[in-house]
């Protein structure tokens, strides 16, 4: 009954994985996709997108990190998967769900779901290229334009040797609009013999419970819900154990953001730091009422030092700060 942090391009970077897994409740992470187009990528690209490779594929607190590849050329995908494993990737995931137009125009992500034979060939090539003890999984949507090939794609992945399939319960055309069609995940789970992970529209403990009941899946992958509530995984673990569910305080959120800012400042140019903090705050806006008052102020700031002072002031005003759970 794993809770898996979903890959989210431009959001769930290595720093976010490190922080959210430290909060607690997350059993596994998946990297942002590594785009494979026309070559075997240099080592520095893999290490930049998955620095966990230097720690045997784990975050510093011991959470497994699966490396995700995106592309359409079976042989190139296979060669890059083999290299990633040599560099220390503990598992490989294949992206058949990205809805981005630029990615889809270049035959990557969800557009491949229009041709299950291509999906099969990519999965098989990667499965054949890496050692048998390295799991190869795939992440899919229910389809590109419609759901007519959902079962065909899942069966193609399973027949090609995938060790598991994560299903985002919407098509590419449906994007991220509610609802997520968890009942379709149940149909896929019944059609294949490999483990299936449910994904889509899990924002609360109740959502998590209903998703598991409808889909029949033991494992659930969560993306935006964990960004909106960084301790949602921990809440779910408390909920499952029948304990009172305690939420992270607003001061704890600000502490988390300050930690994120400190990490960013060692890796990106100062001008990009405030934008990443604002992005995360914006994605949490429906979870914490304090953001309504804070966001108009922080939105105008471009100096990382000013952002840091504003977040620290929020902590000082709220009193005691809980230590992030290890």
Buried (B, 14 or more C-beta within 10 A) or exposed (E): EEBBBBBBBEBBBBBBBBBBBBBBBBBBBBBBBBBBEEEEBEEEEBBEBBBBBEEEBBBEBEBBBBBBBBBBBBEBBBBBBBBBBEBBBBBBBBBBBBBBEEBBEBBBBBBBBBBBEBBBBBBBBBBBBBEEEBBBBBBBBBBBBBBEBBBBBBBBBBBBBBBBBBBBBBBBBBEEEEEBBBEBBBBBBEBBEBBBBBBBBBBBBEBBBBBBEBBBBEBBBBBBBBBBBBBBBBBBBBBBEEEEEEBBBBBBBBBBBBBBBEBBBEEBEEEEBBEBBBEBBBBBBEBBEBBEEBBEEBEEBEEBEBBBEBBEEBBEEBEEBEEBEE
